[in-house]
Structures are given as C-alpha cells and as structure tokens.
Amino acid sequence: QVQLVESGGGLVQAGGSLRLSCAASGRTFGGYAMGWFRQAPGKEREFVAAINWPAATTYYEGTMKGRVTISRDNAKNTVYLQMNSLKPEDTAVYFCAAKHLRLTVINAAKGDAYDYWGQGTQVTVSS
C-alpha cells in the first residue's frame, strides 16, 4: 500500500504564492503517476494538475492553469504543486493522489483513475 501526506498549505494573501508537497511512502514498486485535486466546501472535486510516470509529463486543467506548476522529486518520493498569483476563489482543501504506473491524458483529470489519496491540506487565500 501507498500512503500520501500533503503539507505546505496555509493562509496567503491574494496574489501570493504557496508550494504544496505530497510525500509518498510504503510500497511504491513500479512507480506512480501523481495528481493534485482541490475541493471547496459545497463544491465538487476539481482537477488541478498531474505528472506522469516514468517520464515527468505534466497535465493542467481548469482555472488554475497557467498559475500552477507540478513537479516531482523521485529521490524524495515527493510531488510538489507551486501555486502563484493566488485568488480568493482558490481557497479549498488540496489533495494529492497516486496512480500505479502511468496515467493517460484522457484519465489524468478523473479522480476515479487514481488508486491512493492523501488527507488534504487547507489553502486559504484572503482578499
């Protein structure tokens, strides 16, 4: 099994930046593609970004496209989400997810495609 732990969330002013981290542990044999999702209270889960395995191909979708960058540190088994130019509407709980082996472009934004999920980290953007 794989465990995912997010960190780096917090309170930031509009226009500011945050870098979220997601550390994976456990049995990661064969490698995993990683994704970031977010969910605001009363709203549906929304895909933000994903990075594939073994090549670090990235995928972005939604209103955060162009303001976020996903990256991976294989040595640390950690994926990052750099968020810039944050807006109050970006306020949400951000989750990381892992899929065993590679991820297709079509399925990258589909939550059901992922095998493991973290507990989430709160991001609050003030006006």
C-alpha positions as CSV (number, residue, x, y, z in Angstrom):
1,Q,0.0,0.0,0.0
2,V,1.0,3.6,-0.5
3,Q,0.4,6.4,1.9
4,L,0.3,10.1,0.9
5,V,0.8,13.1,3.2
6,E,0.3,16.6,2.0
7,S,1.9,19.7,3.5
8,G,2.5,23.3,2.8
9,G,-1.0,24.7,3.0
10,G,-1.9,27.8,5.0
11,L,-3.1,31.4,4.8
12,V,-1.9,33.6,2.0
13,Q,-2.9,37.0,0.6
14,A,-4.3,37.3,-2.9
15,G,-1.6,37.5,-5.4
16,G,0.8,35.5,-3.2
17,S,2.3,32.0,-3.7
18,L,2.4,28.7,-1.9
19,R,4.2,25.4,-2.6
20,L,2.4,22.3,-1.6
21,S,4.2,19.0,-1.0
22,C,3.0,15.4,-1.2
23,A,5.3,12.7,0.3
24,A,4.6,9.1,-0.7
25,S,5.6,6.2,1.4
26,G,5.1,2.5,1.6
27,R,5.3,0.1,-1.3
28,T,5.9,2.2,-4.4
29,F,7.2,-0.6,-6.6
30,G,7.0,0.2,-10.3
31,G,6.4,3.9,-9.8
32,Y,3.3,6.1,-9.7
33,A,1.8,8.9,-11.6
34,M,0.7,11.8,-9.3
35,G,-2.1,14.3,-9.4
36,W,-3.4,17.3,-7.5
37,F,-7.1,18.0,-6.9
38,R,-8.9,20.5,-4.8
39,Q,-12.4,20.8,-3.2
40,A,-14.1,23.8,-1.7
41,P,-17.0,23.4,0.7
42,G,-20.2,22.5,-1.1
43,K,-18.4,22.1,-4.4
44,E,-17.3,19.1,-6.4
45,R,-13.7,17.9,-6.5
46,E,-11.7,19.7,-9.2
47,F,-8.6,18.5,-11.0
48,V,-5.6,20.8,-10.9
49,A,-2.6,19.1,-12.3
50,A,-0.9,15.7,-12.8
51,I,2.6,14.4,-13.5
52,N,3.1,11.1,-15.2
53,W,5.5,8.2,-14.7
54,P,8.2,7.3,-15.6
55,A,8.6,10.4,-17.8
56,A,7.6,13.6,-16.0
57,T,5.0,14.7,-18.5
58,T,2.6,17.3,-16.9
59,Y,-1.1,18.0,-17.4
60,Y,-3.1,21.0,-16.4
61,E,-6.7,21.9,-16.5
62,G,-9.2,24.4,-15.0
63,T,-8.9,28.0,-13.8
64,M,-5.5,27.4,-12.2
65,K,-3.9,26.5,-15.5
66,G,-1.0,28.9,-16.1
67,R,-0.7,29.7,-12.4
68,V,0.5,26.3,-11.1
69,T,3.4,24.1,-11.8
70,I,3.6,20.4,-10.8
71,S,7.0,18.8,-10.3
72,R,8.4,15.6,-8.9
73,D,11.5,14.6,-6.8
74,N,12.0,10.9,-7.3
75,A,14.8,10.7,-4.7
76,K,12.5,12.0,-2.1
77,N,9.3,10.3,-3.4
78,T,7.6,13.7,-3.3
79,V,5.5,15.7,-5.7
80,Y,5.1,19.5,-5.5
81,L,2.5,22.0,-6.6
82,Q,3.8,25.5,-7.0
83,M,0.9,27.9,-6.9
84,N,1.3,31.6,-7.9
85,S,-1.0,34.6,-8.3
86,L,-3.4,33.0,-5.9
87,K,-7.0,34.3,-5.8
88,P,-9.7,34.0,-3.1
89,E,-11.6,31.5,-5.2
90,D,-8.6,29.2,-4.9
91,T,-9.5,28.6,-1.3
92,A,-10.0,24.9,-0.9
93,V,-8.6,21.7,0.5
94,Y,-5.9,20.4,-1.8
95,F,-5.5,16.7,-2.2
96,C,-2.7,14.7,-3.8
97,A,-3.4,11.3,-5.4
98,A,-1.4,8.5,-6.9
99,K,-2.0,6.0,-9.7
100,H,0.1,2.9,-10.1
101,L,2.3,3.2,-13.2
102,R,1.4,5.6,-15.9
103,L,-1.6,7.8,-16.5
104,T,-3.3,8.5,-19.8
105,V,-4.1,12.1,-20.9
106,I,-7.8,11.3,-21.0
107,N,-7.8,9.9,-17.5
108,A,-5.5,12.4,-15.8
109,A,-8.3,14.6,-14.6
110,K,-10.5,11.8,-13.5
111,G,-10.4,11.1,-9.8
112,D,-11.6,7.5,-10.3
113,A,-8.4,6.8,-12.2
114,Y,-6.2,7.2,-9.0
115,D,-5.5,4.4,-6.5
116,Y,-4.5,6.4,-3.4
117,W,-5.4,9.7,-1.8
118,G,-3.9,11.9,0.9
119,Q,-5.9,13.6,3.7
120,G,-5.5,17.0,2.1
121,T,-4.1,20.4,3.1
122,Q,-6.1,23.6,3.6
123,V,-5.3,26.6,1.4
124,T,-7.0,29.9,2.3
125,V,-6.5,32.9,0.2
126,S,-7.6,36.2,1.7
127,S,-8.8,39.3,-0.3
